Amino acid sequence: MTNPLLETDGLPRFSEIRPDHIKPAVDQVIADNRAAIAELTEHAGPHDWDSLVAPLERLEDRLEKVWSPVSHLNAVMNSEALREAYNACLPALSAYQTEMGQNTALYQAFRTLRDSDAGARMTADQRQTVDNALRDFELSGVALEDTAKSRYAEISARLAELSSRFQENLLDASDAWTWDTDAAEDLDGIPASALGVMKQKAEQAGVEGWRVSLDMPIVQAVLAHASNRDLRYRVYEAFTTRASDTGPRAGQWDNHPVMAEILDLRQEQAGLLGFSDYAELSLAPKMADSADQVVEFLEDLARRAHPVAEQEYATLVAFARERDGLETLQAWDVGYYSERLREARFELSPEDLRPWFQADRVMAGLFAVVERLFGIRIAERDDVDTWHDDVRFYEIFDADGILRGQFYTDLYARSHKRGGAWMAPARGRMRHGGEAQTPVAFLTCNFTPPVGDQPALITHGEVETLFHEFGHGLHHMLTRVDAASVAGINGVAWDAVELPSQFLENWCWEREALDLFARHHETGEPIPEALFERMTAARNFQAAMQMVRQLEFSLFDLRLHVEHDRHRGERVFELLGEVRDQVAVVRPPAFNRFPNSFAHIFAGGYAAGYYSYKWAEVLSADAFARFTEEGIFNPVTGRSFLESILERGGSEDAATLFSDFRGREPSIEPLLKASGLAA
């Protein structure tokens, strides 16, 4: 029987992939790679790029082509059989990656190459690859004694398992909770778009009325619009206690022990490598020099934002009291009264804008924006095998008609699909002889799906999310770097990787860009000028409250990884309370278990790095300021961003690339101005 995962010349054949294909394919590729690496290291050298690094990149590329579709399916089409097969591969993958990182023969070969005449002849991206590899060897424990090496490997394997379990617990807890009602008055105030989804869910489940679930579009609709306070509380409690020891599913899929063990193991691993804490290890390949520097940056923003956030919150409390006589504003009331205040102040609700943002038209408009900015062309293909009927496939061509990238989109929320939005590489660019491999990306969101014959209408916030993830995608796909390890998003400092994504969000607020796609789904009319003015006037509504919330997450993440002491036990909720005392203006109830669903740091790559979002906002606001000075569709400015940032990937230091584009070091002033914190 042929295994579709092992046929890597073309795009993945998703419809043919079965759970029983997964482990044999992964085991086969790992065995092949081990044999090839053994043969490579038996050759004493001297080595050059073509004899040492290029073969290793081809081995890693083959493994990515096998594993990326598996990892993606596990996230978007999760099932027990698929989950079991996915988890069965994690120990072998972790062991292989650790072996690679601790292979002293490879390490010595890289060191020799770097210092040789052949090394001196390498291109800039090749030198960056070798320098990064030497750093990563050292961060993987290549210099450790044998006992410590073995312990490092054990920790790596266990951390991979725990991260997967964290995400599975969260997915299971999210899917498990529903609440049904056949009384329309229970759902007063909830927009028709969300009611349609709830009705469709009830029909699919064979129940009367409407089904409320913890899919993000439904949670947001309830918390922002349901006049039924009991329902808001019910949904808030269920959502904020997922995978925890409290709430309606108390004790089921509890992530607290998982978090505690992750923190212990991260600290132990950092100690093995000679770092004082995990944050110091995490920051080693990032732009920031130290945790103290990051804290100083975050606390500076907090000093500027917190007084304004307090004023915003006091205004909200007073509004709720005056409007409805509400004496105590609870966490499950904040979203509801914020929307009522927005409506009162600006005559605007996010629902008012939804008719102008039909998902397919927004996607076409996104393409039109980036085509004008970067001189590219995007075309859909309908002959590509996918994993779900909602999935679409596109190709990107440059001005010369050369294929530069391909990507899948999967936009709508559904059961057994991980929440949130993300871009993930399916395969990266690299040079095979005279040919450059075309990068391929997965673009995943969780928007409100179409209901019946009605098109999918999304909020302006979801439009921003789509632009954000596509910015990541462009960074991955438009690279011209031939060395795979530093092509696209590879090798980019983690605290700079959000620059292209947050940068692209700005076009969602520009009239000239909106007119390319913001059309009423029934009449085709553009957004009326009065509505556009209200929308832009409301842009910074509660901006300081939103900023201190992100600062809360960032400081919590950093302190969690700086201050954790595995000999004393975890202080997750104690630390979170201290951070909230410092920066928060909204204090959630005691039952709130936010950390139990903080997948960014416990199941993603943001551990001791969540601050990257705020730092990238500095970079993106400053980068966009050049467009506001020179024209938001100025082709010269667009080409400069393309050539300085998107095409160069991780081939040079992120600070250098930003300075190449901006002509100077980054300034915080554009962010403060954009956030309404400076004139």
BELBEL-V808500 format. One record per residue. N is the residue number from 1. RES is the residue in one letter. PHI is phi in whole degrees, -180 to 180 (NA if undefined). PSI is psi in degrees with one decimal (* if undefined). Layout:
# BELBEL-V808500
n: {N | N}
res: {RES | RES}
phi: {PHI | PHI}
psi: {PSI | PSI}
This chain:
# BELBEL-V808500
n: {1 | 2 | 3 | 4 | 5 | 6 | 7 | 8 | 9 | 10 | 11 | 12 | 13 | 14 | 15 | 16 | 17 | 18 | 19 | 20 | 21 | 22 | 23 | 24 | 25 | 26 | 27 | 28 | 29 | 30 | 31 | 32 | 33 | 34 | 35 | 36 | 37 | 38 | 39 | 40 | 41 | 42 | 43 | 44 | 45 | 46 | 47 | 48 | 49 | 50 | 51 | 52 | 53 | 54 | 55 | 56 | 57 | 58 | 59 | 60 | 61 | 62 | 63 | 64 | 65 | 66 | 67 | 68 | 69 | 70 | 71 | 72 | 73 | 74 | 75 | 76 | 77 | 78 | 79 | 80 | 81 | 82 | 83 | 84 | 85 | 86 | 87 | 88 | 89 | 90 | 91 | 92 | 93 | 94 | 95 | 96 | 97 | 98 | 99 | 100 | 101 | 102 | 103 | 104 | 105 | 106 | 107 | 108 | 109 | 110 | 111 | 112 | 113 | 114 | 115 | 116 | 117 | 118 | 119 | 120 | 121 | 122 | 123 | 124 | 125 | 126 | 127 | 128 | 129 | 130 | 131 | 132 | 133 | 134 | 135 | 136 | 137 | 138 | 139 | 140 | 141 | 142 | 143 | 144 | 145 | 146 | 147 | 148 | 149 | 150 | 151 | 152 | 153 | 154 | 155 | 156 | 157 | 158 | 159 | 160 | 161 | 162 | 163 | 164 | 165 | 166 | 167 | 168 | 169 | 170 | 171 | 172 | 173 | 174 | 175 | 176 | 177 | 178 | 179 | 180 | 181 | 182 | 183 | 184 | 185 | 186 | 187 | 188 | 189 | 190 | 191 | 192 | 193 | 194 | 195 | 196 | 197 | 198 | 199 | 200 | 201 | 202 | 203 | 204 | 205 | 206 | 207 | 208 | 209 | 210 | 211 | 212 | 213 | 214 | 215 | 216 | 217 | 218 | 219 | 220 | 221 | 222 | 223 | 224 | 225 | 226 | 227 | 228 | 229 | 230 | 231 | 232 | 233 | 234 | 235 | 236 | 237 | 238 | 239 | 240 | 241 | 242 | 243 | 244 | 245 | 246 | 247 | 248 | 249 | 250 | 251 | 252 | 253 | 254 | 255 | 256 | 257 | 258 | 259 | 260 | 261 | 262 | 263 | 264 | 265 | 266 | 267 | 268 | 269 | 270 | 271 | 272 | 273 | 274 | 275 | 276 | 277 | 278 | 279 | 280 | 281 | 282 | 283 | 284 | 285 | 286 | 287 | 288 | 289 | 290 | 291 | 292 | 293 | 294 | 295 | 296 | 297 | 298 | 299 | 300 | 301 | 302 | 303 | 304 | 305 | 306 | 307 | 308 | 309 | 310 | 311 | 312 | 313 | 314 | 315 | 316 | 317 | 318 | 319 | 320 | 321 | 322 | 323 | 324 | 325 | 326 | 327 | 328 | 329 | 330 | 331 | 332 | 333 | 334 | 335 | 336 | 337 | 338 | 339 | 340 | 341 | 342 | 343 | 344 | 345 | 346 | 347 | 348 | 349 | 350 | 351 | 352 | 353 | 354 | 355 | 356 | 357 | 358 | 359 | 360 | 361 | 362 | 363 | 364 | 365 | 366 | 367 | 368 | 369 | 370 | 371 | 372 | 373 | 374 | 375 | 376 | 377 | 378 | 379 | 380 | 381 | 382 | 383 | 384 | 385 | 386 | 387 | 388 | 389 | 390 | 391 | 392 | 393 | 394 | 395 | 396 | 397 | 398 | 399 | 400 | 401 | 402 | 403 | 404 | 405 | 406 | 407 | 408 | 409 | 410 | 411 | 412 | 413 | 414 | 415 | 416 | 417 | 418 | 419 | 420 | 421 | 422 | 423 | 424 | 425 | 426 | 427 | 428 | 429 | 430 | 431 | 432 | 433 | 434 | 435 | 436 | 437 | 438 | 439 | 440 | 441 | 442 | 443 | 444 | 445 | 446 | 447 | 448 | 449 | 450 | 451 | 452 | 453 | 454 | 455 | 456 | 457 | 458 | 459 | 460 | 461 | 462 | 463 | 464 | 465 | 466 | 467 | 468 | 469 | 470 | 471 | 472 | 473 | 474 | 475 | 476 | 477 | 478 | 479 | 480 | 481 | 482 | 483 | 484 | 485 | 486 | 487 | 488 | 489 | 490 | 491 | 492 | 493 | 494 | 495 | 496 | 497 | 498 | 499 | 500 | 501 | 502 | 503 | 504 | 505 | 506 | 507 | 508 | 509 | 510 | 511 | 512 | 513 | 514 | 515 | 516 | 517 | 518 | 519 | 520 | 521 | 522 | 523 | 524 | 525 | 526 | 527 | 528 | 529 | 530 | 531 | 532 | 533 | 534 | 535 | 536 | 537 | 538 | 539 | 540 | 541 | 542 | 543 | 544 | 545 | 546 | 547 | 548 | 549 | 550 | 551 | 552 | 553 | 554 | 555 | 556 | 557 | 558 | 559 | 560 | 561 | 562 | 563 | 564 | 565 | 566 | 567 | 568 | 569 | 570 | 571 | 572 | 573 | 574 | 575 | 576 | 577 | 578 | 579 | 580 | 581 | 582 | 583 | 584 | 585 | 586 | 587 | 588 | 589 | 590 | 591 | 592 | 593 | 594 | 595 | 596 | 597 | 598 | 599 | 600 | 601 | 602 | 603 | 604 | 605 | 606 | 607 | 608 | 609 | 610 | 611 | 612 | 613 | 614 | 615 | 616 | 617 | 618 | 619 | 620 | 621 | 622 | 623 | 624 | 625 | 626 | 627 | 628 | 629 | 630 | 631 | 632 | 633 | 634 | 635 | 636 | 637 | 638 | 639 | 640 | 641 | 642 | 643 | 644 | 645 | 646 | 647 | 648 | 649 | 650 | 651 | 652 | 653 | 654 | 655 | 656 | 657 | 658 | 659 | 660 | 661 | 662 | 663 | 664 | 665 | 666 | 667 | 668 | 669 | 670 | 671 | 672 | 673 | 674 | 675 | 676 | 677 | 678 | 679}
res: {M | T | N | P | L | L | E | T | D | G | L | P | R | F | S | E | I | R | P | D | H | I | K | P | A | V | D | Q | V | I | A | D | N | R | A | A | I | A | E | L | T | E | H | A | G | P | H | D | W | D | S | L | V | A | P | L | E | R | L | E | D | R | L | E | K | V | W | S | P | V | S | H | L | N | A | V | M | N | S | E | A | L | R | E | A | Y | N | A | C | L | P | A | L | S | A | Y | Q | T | E | M | G | Q | N | T | A | L | Y | Q | A | F | R | T | L | R | D | S | D | A | G | A | R | M | T | A | D | Q | R | Q | T | V | D | N | A | L | R | D | F | E | L | S | G | V | A | L | E | D | T | A | K | S | R | Y | A | E | I | S | A | R | L | A | E | L | S | S | R | F | Q | E | N | L | L | D | A | S | D | A | W | T | W | D | T | D | A | A | E | D | L | D | G | I | P | A | S | A | L | G | V | M | K | Q | K | A | E | Q | A | G | V | E | G | W | R | V | S | L | D | M | P | I | V | Q | A | V | L | A | H | A | S | N | R | D | L | R | Y | R | V | Y | E | A | F | T | T | R | A | S | D | T | G | P | R | A | G | Q | W | D | N | H | P | V | M | A | E | I | L | D | L | R | Q | E | Q | A | G | L | L | G | F | S | D | Y | A | E | L | S | L | A | P | K | M | A | D | S | A | D | Q | V | V | E | F | L | E | D | L | A | R | R | A | H | P | V | A | E | Q | E | Y | A | T | L | V | A | F | A | R | E | R | D | G | L | E | T | L | Q | A | W | D | V | G | Y | Y | S | E | R | L | R | E | A | R | F | E | L | S | P | E | D | L | R | P | W | F | Q | A | D | R | V | M | A | G | L | F | A | V | V | E | R | L | F | G | I | R | I | A | E | R | D | D | V | D | T | W | H | D | D | V | R | F | Y | E | I | F | D | A | D | G | I | L | R | G | Q | F | Y | T | D | L | Y | A | R | S | H | K | R | G | G | A | W | M | A | P | A | R | G | R | M | R | H | G | G | E | A | Q | T | P | V | A | F | L | T | C | N | F | T | P | P | V | G | D | Q | P | A | L | I | T | H | G | E | V | E | T | L | F | H | E | F | G | H | G | L | H | H | M | L | T | R | V | D | A | A | S | V | A | G | I | N | G | V | A | W | D | A | V | E | L | P | S | Q | F | L | E | N | W | C | W | E | R | E | A | L | D | L | F | A | R | H | H | E | T | G | E | P | I | P | E | A | L | F | E | R | M | T | A | A | R | N | F | Q | A | A | M | Q | M | V | R | Q | L | E | F | S | L | F | D | L | R | L | H | V | E | H | D | R | H | R | G | E | R | V | F | E | L | L | G | E | V | R | D | Q | V | A | V | V | R | P | P | A | F | N | R | F | P | N | S | F | A | H | I | F | A | G | G | Y | A | A | G | Y | Y | S | Y | K | W | A | E | V | L | S | A | D | A | F | A | R | F | T | E | E | G | I | F | N | P | V | T | G | R | S | F | L | E | S | I | L | E | R | G | G | S | E | D | A | A | T | L | F | S | D | F | R | G | R | E | P | S | I | E | P | L | L | K | A | S | G | L | A | A}
phi: {NA | -77 | -109 | -62 | -69 | -87 | -95 | -103 | -70 | -107 | -70 | -59 | -96 | -59 | -67 | -99 | -75 | -120 | -54 | -76 | -81 | -70 | -65 | -59 | -67 | -64 | -61 | -63 | -68 | -62 | -63 | -61 | -65 | -60 | -64 | -67 | -68 | -61 | -65 | -64 | -78 | -70 | -80 | -71 | 101 | -70 | -102 | -127 | -57 | -69 | -94 | -118 | -80 | -59 | -62 | -65 | -66 | -68 | -64 | -64 | -65 | -65 | -64 | -63 | -66 | -82 | -84 | -62 | -67 | -67 | -60 | -66 | -61 | -62 | -85 | -111 | -139 | -64 | -147 | -61 | -66 | -67 | -61 | -63 | -67 | -61 | -66 | -65 | -89 | -60 | -60 | -67 | -66 | -63 | -62 | -64 | -63 | -66 | -58 | -61 | -70 | -108 | -78 | -65 | -66 | -64 | -59 | -65 | -64 | -66 | -63 | -64 | -62 | -58 | -93 | -96 | -62 | -63 | -64 | -66 | -90 | -67 | -73 | -61 | -70 | -69 | -63 | -62 | -60 | -67 | -62 | -63 | -64 | -64 | -59 | -69 | -57 | -67 | -74 | -96 | 88 | -62 | -92 | -74 | -69 | -57 | -64 | -67 | -61 | -63 | -66 | -58 | -64 | -61 | -64 | -59 | -65 | -67 | -64 | -63 | -65 | -69 | -62 | -64 | -65 | -57 | -66 | -65 | -59 | -67 | -64 | -64 | -65 | -68 | -72 | -76 | -94 | -144 | -142 | -108 | -149 | -112 | -104 | -59 | -66 | -62 | -111 | -54 | 92 | -72 | -61 | -59 | -61 | -73 | -61 | -62 | -67 | -63 | -63 | -64 | -63 | -63 | -62 | -64 | -88 | 76 | -119 | -80 | 85 | -131 | -117 | -91 | -127 | -99 | -62 | -56 | -60 | -74 | -58 | -63 | -64 | -67 | -69 | -93 | -133 | -71 | -74 | -75 | -65 | -62 | -68 | -58 | -61 | -59 | -72 | -60 | -62 | -63 | -72 | -87 | -115 | -57 | 54 | -139 | -92 | -136 | 87 | -65 | -117 | -52 | 87 | -87 | 56 | -69 | -86 | -61 | -62 | -65 | -61 | -60 | -69 | -58 | -64 | -60 | -69 | -62 | -66 | -62 | -64 | -61 | -62 | -58 | -90 | 90 | -92 | -74 | -160 | -68 | -61 | -63 | -66 | -62 | -79 | -53 | -96 | -96 | -67 | -63 | -83 | -161 | -64 | -61 | -65 | -66 | -60 | -61 | -62 | -67 | -71 | -64 | -63 | -63 | -61 | -78 | -88 | -62 | -61 | -69 | -63 | -62 | -65 | -62 | -70 | -61 | -63 | -66 | -60 | -65 | -64 | -63 | -68 | -69 | -75 | -127 | 69 | -78 | -80 | -126 | -85 | -94 | -58 | -80 | -99 | -61 | -63 | -64 | -74 | -63 | -67 | -66 | -68 | -59 | -61 | -69 | -82 | -118 | 53 | -150 | -127 | -52 | -67 | -65 | -92 | -54 | -60 | -90 | -123 | -73 | -55 | -64 | -70 | -63 | -61 | -63 | -69 | -57 | -62 | -63 | -62 | -73 | -64 | -69 | -68 | -119 | 66 | -116 | -136 | -119 | -134 | -85 | -120 | -114 | -113 | -107 | -69 | -131 | -102 | -160 | -63 | -74 | -78 | -123 | -133 | -136 | -128 | -112 | -120 | -88 | -63 | -91 | 80 | -86 | -67 | -110 | -170 | -138 | -154 | -102 | -119 | -139 | -96 | -110 | -69 | -162 | -65 | 65 | -123 | -60 | -73 | 92 | -140 | -162 | -113 | -133 | -70 | -94 | -161 | -109 | -77 | -161 | -94 | -105 | 62 | -90 | -110 | -96 | -69 | -76 | -69 | -131 | -129 | -105 | -116 | -123 | -134 | -137 | -83 | -63 | -76 | -65 | -121 | 59 | -89 | -80 | -72 | -75 | -112 | -115 | -81 | -64 | -62 | -72 | -60 | -59 | -60 | -62 | -61 | -57 | -67 | -70 | -61 | -59 | -61 | -63 | -60 | -73 | -90 | -91 | -59 | -113 | -77 | -92 | -85 | -57 | -69 | -129 | -91 | 65 | -82 | -66 | 79 | -77 | -54 | -60 | -85 | -120 | -70 | -85 | -58 | -63 | -71 | -71 | -59 | -69 | -58 | -59 | -71 | -71 | -112 | -99 | -57 | -61 | -79 | -59 | -65 | -78 | -149 | -82 | -127 | -61 | -67 | -102 | -100 | 78 | -76 | -71 | -60 | -59 | -59 | -64 | -69 | -62 | -65 | -67 | -63 | -72 | -64 | -88 | -58 | -98 | -60 | 55 | -63 | -70 | -62 | -66 | -66 | -67 | -65 | -67 | -66 | -59 | -61 | -68 | -68 | -59 | -58 | -67 | -64 | -58 | -93 | -85 | -98 | -62 | -128 | -67 | -83 | -99 | 98 | -72 | -129 | -55 | -78 | -64 | -65 | -60 | -62 | -65 | -65 | -64 | -59 | -81 | -127 | -79 | -114 | -104 | -102 | -72 | -70 | -61 | -77 | -61 | -123 | -48 | -57 | -66 | -120 | -82 | -65 | -52 | -101 | -106 | -135 | -122 | -103 | -100 | -59 | 55 | -143 | -65 | -57 | -54 | -61 | -71 | -64 | -66 | -64 | -61 | -64 | -70 | -65 | -69 | -64 | -67 | -58 | -65 | -69 | -67 | -79 | -112 | 114 | -69 | -118 | -62 | -65 | -69 | -67 | -61 | -66 | -63 | -66 | -59 | -78 | -85 | -114 | -67 | -78 | -97 | 50 | -102 | -74 | -141 | -57 | -61 | -64 | -66 | -63 | -63 | -64 | -61 | -77 | -91 | 81 | -169 | -72 | -66 | -117 | -82 | -60 | -59 | -66 | -61 | -67 | -65 | -90 | 76 | -99 | -150 | -71}
psi: {130.4 | 148.8 | 113.7 | -25.6 | -24.7 | -7.7 | 90.0 | 10.2 | -38.0 | -166.6 | 156.9 | 141.2 | 79.0 | -38.6 | -16.2 | -12.5 | 127.9 | 154.4 | -35.3 | -3.9 | -22.4 | -57.9 | -42.7 | -39.1 | -46.5 | -44.7 | -40.0 | -47.1 | -40.3 | -42.5 | -44.1 | -43.0 | -42.3 | -43.3 | -41.1 | -39.6 | -38.9 | -43.2 | -39.5 | -43.4 | -16.8 | -24.0 | 115.5 | -16.5 | -168.5 | 149.1 | 155.4 | -174.7 | -47.3 | -26.4 | -17.7 | -59.9 | -44.8 | -43.7 | -38.7 | -38.3 | -34.6 | -36.4 | -45.5 | -35.5 | -41.3 | -41.1 | -40.3 | -38.3 | -27.3 | -43.6 | -33.4 | -42.0 | -31.7 | -48.9 | -40.0 | -46.8 | -37.7 | -29.1 | -33.0 | -14.9 | 49.5 | 138.0 | 165.1 | -44.2 | -42.3 | -42.2 | -43.0 | -44.0 | -40.1 | -50.9 | -30.8 | -22.4 | -18.8 | -43.9 | -42.4 | -40.7 | -42.9 | -44.0 | -42.0 | -45.9 | -39.3 | -41.9 | -44.3 | -45.9 | -23.6 | 13.7 | 102.9 | -31.9 | -42.6 | -42.9 | -46.3 | -37.2 | -40.8 | -41.4 | -43.5 | -41.7 | -44.7 | -38.8 | 5.2 | 172.4 | -37.6 | -37.4 | -38.0 | -23.8 | -3.2 | 154.4 | 169.4 | -42.8 | -31.3 | -41.9 | -41.5 | -39.9 | -46.5 | -42.6 | -44.2 | -40.2 | -42.2 | -42.7 | -44.9 | -34.6 | -46.8 | -37.8 | -12.7 | 1.4 | 27.0 | -27.0 | 3.1 | 156.7 | 163.1 | -43.1 | -43.3 | -36.0 | -44.7 | -41.6 | -39.7 | -44.2 | -42.4 | -43.3 | -44.6 | -43.2 | -43.8 | -38.5 | -37.8 | -42.1 | -43.6 | -38.3 | -41.8 | -42.0 | -39.6 | -48.5 | -39.2 | -43.9 | -42.2 | -42.6 | -45.1 | -42.6 | -37.2 | -42.7 | -25.5 | -26.5 | 127.9 | 161.7 | 125.1 | 145.9 | 145.5 | 13.3 | 110.3 | -31.7 | -21.5 | -24.1 | 19.9 | 136.3 | -21.0 | 132.1 | 153.8 | -34.2 | -43.6 | -37.1 | -37.9 | -40.5 | -41.8 | -40.6 | -43.7 | -40.0 | -40.9 | -44.2 | -42.6 | -30.3 | -7.1 | 29.6 | 158.8 | 150.0 | -126.5 | 145.6 | 120.2 | 130.6 | -178.5 | 19.8 | 137.4 | -42.6 | -34.7 | -43.3 | -46.6 | -41.0 | -41.9 | -49.5 | -27.1 | -21.5 | -17.5 | 120.1 | -16.8 | 102.1 | -34.4 | -38.5 | -41.4 | -45.1 | -45.0 | -45.3 | -41.1 | -46.0 | -46.9 | -40.6 | -41.2 | -1.6 | 12.2 | 141.0 | 46.3 | -174.9 | 5.1 | 178.3 | -174.4 | -21.1 | 37.4 | 128.6 | -14.8 | 131.4 | 37.8 | 121.1 | -3.5 | -49.8 | -32.3 | -45.5 | -44.6 | -44.5 | -39.2 | -47.1 | -41.8 | -48.0 | -37.7 | -42.9 | -41.6 | -42.3 | -42.0 | -42.1 | -38.5 | -34.2 | 2.3 | 11.0 | 150.1 | -26.4 | 171.0 | -31.9 | -39.6 | -39.7 | -45.6 | -37.1 | -12.9 | -42.1 | 9.6 | 172.7 | -40.9 | 143.7 | -30.8 | 163.9 | -36.2 | -39.6 | -40.3 | -45.8 | -41.7 | -42.9 | -47.7 | -42.1 | -29.6 | -45.0 | -40.2 | -41.0 | -34.4 | -38.4 | -33.0 | -44.5 | -38.1 | -40.2 | -39.6 | -40.9 | -42.4 | -42.2 | -40.2 | -38.8 | -40.0 | -44.1 | -44.9 | -38.7 | -45.4 | -37.0 | -45.4 | -37.9 | -46.8 | 7.2 | 25.0 | 114.6 | -34.9 | 117.5 | 114.6 | 167.0 | -34.2 | -1.3 | -19.2 | -48.4 | -40.7 | -51.0 | -25.7 | -42.4 | -38.1 | -38.0 | -41.4 | -45.3 | -41.8 | -38.7 | -38.0 | 0.7 | 47.7 | 134.7 | 149.6 | -30.3 | -27.1 | -26.7 | -19.9 | -40.0 | -20.5 | -2.2 | 71.6 | 129.7 | -46.2 | -38.6 | -36.5 | -42.6 | -44.7 | -37.5 | -38.9 | -45.0 | -41.5 | -38.9 | -51.3 | -27.0 | -42.2 | -39.2 | -44.0 | 7.2 | 37.5 | 173.1 | 136.8 | 132.5 | 142.4 | 146.5 | 139.4 | 16.4 | 21.9 | 135.5 | 133.0 | -180.0 | -8.4 | 153.2 | -24.2 | -15.4 | 138.8 | 160.3 | 136.3 | 161.2 | 146.7 | 129.4 | 145.3 | -176.0 | -22.8 | 5.9 | 12.2 | 132.8 | 122.5 | -24.3 | 162.5 | 149.2 | 151.2 | 144.5 | 139.0 | 96.2 | -20.7 | 147.7 | 145.9 | 166.7 | 151.7 | 23.9 | 131.9 | 140.6 | 170.6 | -167.3 | 144.4 | 158.4 | 134.8 | 139.9 | 136.1 | -37.8 | 155.0 | 171.1 | 139.4 | 159.4 | 119.6 | 98.0 | -122.6 | -2.1 | 139.5 | 127.1 | 135.2 | 126.5 | 145.9 | 139.2 | 153.9 | 126.4 | 111.3 | 133.2 | 179.0 | 61.9 | 166.9 | 122.9 | 162.9 | 148.8 | 122.8 | -129.0 | -2.3 | 139.2 | 161.4 | 121.6 | 127.5 | 161.5 | 164.7 | -33.1 | -37.4 | -31.3 | -45.1 | -42.4 | -43.3 | -46.7 | -41.8 | -52.9 | -32.5 | -28.6 | -42.8 | -43.9 | -42.4 | -38.4 | -39.5 | -41.9 | -28.5 | 4.5 | 147.4 | 8.2 | 133.6 | -18.0 | 114.7 | -36.3 | -16.6 | 19.3 | 141.9 | -129.7 | -10.1 | 133.9 | -2.9 | 133.0 | 134.3 | -31.6 | 10.2 | -8.2 | -21.0 | -2.8 | -55.7 | -32.5 | -48.5 | -30.8 | -45.7 | -23.4 | -27.8 | -30.2 | -13.3 | -10.3 | 0.0 | 129.3 | -43.9 | -34.7 | -44.5 | -35.2 | -12.9 | -18.5 | -18.8 | 88.8 | 140.0 | 132.6 | -17.5 | -41.7 | -19.4 | 4.3 | 145.3 | 168.3 | 125.8 | 147.1 | -38.4 | -38.9 | -40.0 | -40.8 | -38.4 | -37.3 | -47.2 | -32.9 | -32.4 | 2.2 | -41.4 | 18.5 | 122.6 | 31.5 | -36.1 | -38.2 | -41.4 | -38.5 | -45.4 | -27.1 | -44.0 | -35.3 | -36.1 | -48.4 | -42.9 | -45.9 | -39.6 | -49.0 | -47.7 | -48.1 | -34.5 | -38.7 | -15.4 | -43.1 | -7.1 | 136.2 | 107.1 | -16.3 | -20.7 | -18.7 | 162.1 | 152.1 | 40.8 | -55.9 | -29.9 | -45.0 | -41.8 | -40.3 | -40.8 | -40.9 | -42.0 | -37.2 | -32.3 | -42.4 | -20.5 | 150.5 | -22.5 | 118.6 | 113.5 | 164.6 | 164.2 | -27.6 | -13.8 | 129.8 | 51.9 | -46.4 | -29.1 | -14.5 | 14.4 | 71.1 | -27.5 | -41.9 | -17.9 | -16.1 | 2.3 | -159.8 | 16.2 | 12.1 | 126.7 | 28.3 | 8.3 | -25.1 | -18.0 | -34.4 | -43.2 | -41.8 | -39.7 | -29.3 | -36.4 | -48.3 | -44.5 | -39.9 | -39.7 | -40.2 | -43.6 | -28.6 | -31.9 | -36.6 | -37.1 | -27.5 | -34.0 | -6.0 | 126.5 | -18.8 | 24.3 | 117.0 | -29.8 | -43.0 | -41.4 | -43.0 | -34.7 | -43.4 | -41.1 | -48.6 | -31.7 | -33.8 | -61.6 | -42.9 | -20.7 | -7.9 | -129.3 | 22.0 | -15.7 | 167.1 | 136.3 | -37.8 | -37.3 | -44.2 | -41.3 | -43.4 | -34.1 | -39.8 | -45.1 | -18.3 | 8.4 | 175.9 | 159.0 | 148.0 | 142.7 | -15.0 | -42.7 | -36.1 | -44.7 | -40.6 | -44.4 | -29.0 | 1.1 | 17.2 | 0.3 | 151.3 | *}
